[in-house]
């Protein structure tokens, strides 16, 4: 997502585009120009002043960025800059959406930034799950279509109905030897009081998959830990991703925050507990 498809020669054009979409009458948050300076300086080289960079219009950007992947990446970067604001200004949300339309970019994350701009955190979290890779994985499950028909959008990301067989698969990690990956995942869940997948109210299969990265990387479940997991995932898949990963941190932090007393977790088709490797 972060400037993978932006050559150094186009750094100025991309930077000016972000300024045009997001600076408006001034930066809404002091973190915005600081983040942009760090990204462009460390990843592309130029030392740009995001307080004084002149704007550019979408037509000029379309001429310079001929590759769709570069334009997709630009809108994803705008969204990252946008969600640094709390609250998120509706004018800024409309500006980024307008740039996406002008550049012919259909970016899923625009849906949940719109929710955030309207203060609808619960809807933003839901749209993140529904529109991202998690929703894509949900829809591949054979039983998901009927579940969606029965209970509606609550079927995304969470275990809406008890599934004893699924829960037993995850609880089976407790029998694995100490030092194995499977036992480490069980310890990760147990230490935090997380309910295993398959138990009603826990997150489902698609969401729980990323917990293996928490275990393997020794990443915590704080906001910083979630950022570390997402950074690892982004490095593994450097191309533009549908929905991006830019909305993931608000969504995941809200999910973690929902467990003021460590609450339920859930779902996923893990490897078999019988595997000696886990």
N, C-alpha and C positions, 0 to 999 in steps of 0.2 A: 504493500500500500504506500509506503513512504518513499516517493521519488525513485522507485525502481525503474520506471519507464521514462524518466526525465533525464535527458543528456545534459551535461554541464552547460552546453551552449544555449539551452533553452531555460536555464534557471531564472534569468531575469524576467522572461515572459510569464512563466508560471508564478513567480513571486508577485508580480504586478497584478496578475489575475486574482490571486488570493486577497491582496490588498483591496482591489476594486470591489470584491464581493463582501468582504468581512470588516474592513476598517470603517466604512461609511463616514460618519462625522467624527470618528475617533474610535480607538479600540475599546470594546466593552469591558475587557479584562486585561490587566498588565501582563498576564501570562501568555496572551496570544502572540505579540511580537517577539517575546523571549523564546517561545517554543519554535516559531518560524525561523528565527535567526540561527538557533542551534541546529535545526534540521538541515537548512540549506548550507550552512557553513561546514558542518561535519560530513554531510553526504555528497554535496556537490562542489564545495570549495569556496564560493564567493562569500564575501563579508558584506551582507546587504543590510541597509538601514530601513526597517519596515515602518518607521515613523515618517519617512520622507519619500519613499518610493512613489512615483507617479502611477496613476491608474491606467488601465487599458480596457478597451471594450471587447465584448465577446467575439466580434468579427475578427479582430486582430489575433485573438487566441486561436480561433478556428483555422486561420491561415497558417499559424506557426505550428500548431499541434495537429498534424495530419493523422496520427494514429489514434484509433478509438481508445486503446489501452491507456494512452497518455492523458486523454481527456477524462476517462473514468477515474484515473488516479488523482487528477486535479480536483474533481468534485469530492472525492473521498477525503482529500486533505482539507478542503474547505469545511467539510462536516466536522472533522477533528477540531479545527480552530473554533468552529461554532459552538461545540458542546463544552468548551472550556468556560463558557459563561454560565453563571448561576444567579438569577434565573436566565433562561435563554430568551433574548429579545425576539419578538415576533417579526420585527422589521428585518433582523439579520436572517431569520429562517426563510422569509420570503425572498430575500436577496440571493441566498444560496440556491434556493429552488428555481429562481429565475435564470441563474447561470446554468444550472443543470439542463433546463429546457433549451436554452440558447445553444448549448454545446451538444445537444442530442444525447444526453447521458440519462439513463434510467437506473438510478441508484436506489436500492431498497432502503438504505439507511435514512433517506429523506423522510420516510414515513415516521420513524420514531423520533427524529429531531423535531418534526412538526408537533408530535405529542408533547415532547419536552417543552417546546415553546409555549404550549398552552397549559403547562403545569400538570399534565396528565401522566404522572410517573407510572402508575399501574398499567395504563394503556401502552406507554412506551416500552415497558418491560415485555408486555405481551407481544407487541409488534416485533420487537427484537427477536424473540424466539420464533415467531411465526414466519418471519421473512428471511431469516438467516439460515445457515447450514443446518441448524438444529431442526427447524421445520422441514427442511428437505429430507433429513433422516427420518423424522417422524412419519412422513408420508410414504416412506418405503416399507414400513412395518405392515405385514399382512392384515393385522386386526385394526389398524389405525382408522381406516375409512369408516368402519361401523362405529367405532368409538366416537369419532368426530360427529357422526350423524346423531348419536345418542345424547352427547353432553355439550356439543358445540366447541368453541375455541378453547375451553378449559383443557381440552385433550392435548394441546401443544405443551411440551416441555415438562409437564407434571404427571405423576401417577394419579389418575383420577379414580381408578378402581383397583381394589386389592388384587394382586397377582402373586399367589403363594409360590408358584414355580419360579418366577423371576426373582423373588426375594430369596428363595433358597439358593439360587445360583450365587448370589452375592454374599450371602451369609456363609457359604461354603469356604470363602477365603479364610475364615477364622481357623480352619483345620490345617492350613498350610504351615510349613515349618517357618520358624523365625528366620528372618533374613531373606525370605523369598519376596518377590514383587507382590504376589497376591496377598500375603500376610501383611505386607507394608500398607497395602490399600485398606485392609480391614482395620489396622491400627489407626490409620489416618481418619477413618470414619468414626471409630470408637472414641478416639481422643477428643473429638469435637461434638460427640453426641448426635452425629448425623444418622438418620434412618436410611437403611439400604434401599436400593431400587426395588420396586415391586410392592412396597408398602404404601398404602393410600396416603396421599399428601406429599410424598417425596417427589423429587424431580425424576424425569424418565430417562430412558436409555440414551437418547441422543445427548442430553445435557451431561450425564454422568461420565461420558467418555473422556472429557477433559480432565477428570480427577486423576487419571493415570499420569498425566503430565505433572500435576501437583506432586505426586509421589516420587516420580523419577527425578524431577528437578529439585526436590525438597523446597517447593514453593509453598508459602503459607496461604491462608484464606483471607488475609487482609486485602484492602484495595491494592496495596503494592504487590502482594502475591498474585492477584488476578492480572495485574499489568505484566508481571514476569511471565505468566502462562501465555498470555496473548502475544507477547513479544516472541516467545519461542515458536508459537504457531505461525506467526507472520514470517519468521525467518525460514520456516520449513516450506511455506507456500508463498513465494515472493510475488507471484502474479496477482492481478486484481481479483478480488473475490466477490461474488455476488453478495450484496449487502454489506461488504467490507467487514472490518473488525472494529470500526470506529465507535459504534454504539455499544459495544460489548461491555465496557467497563461500567457505565451507569447501570446496565441491566444486571450484571453479575453482582455488583456491590449491593444493589437493592435486594437481590435474592438472598445474599448473605445477611444483610441487615434485617431481613424478615425473621431471622432466627435469633431474637434477643435472648431467649434461652435456647441453646443449640437446637434447631428444629429439624424437620424431616428433609431427607435427601432422597434421590431416587433415579432409577431407570437406566437401562443400557444392556446391550448384549455383550457381556465380557467374554474373554476366553474361558474355556472350561477350567474349573478349579482342579481338575485331574491333571492338568499339564504340569510336569515337573519344573518347567521354567518359571512358573508363577506360583 
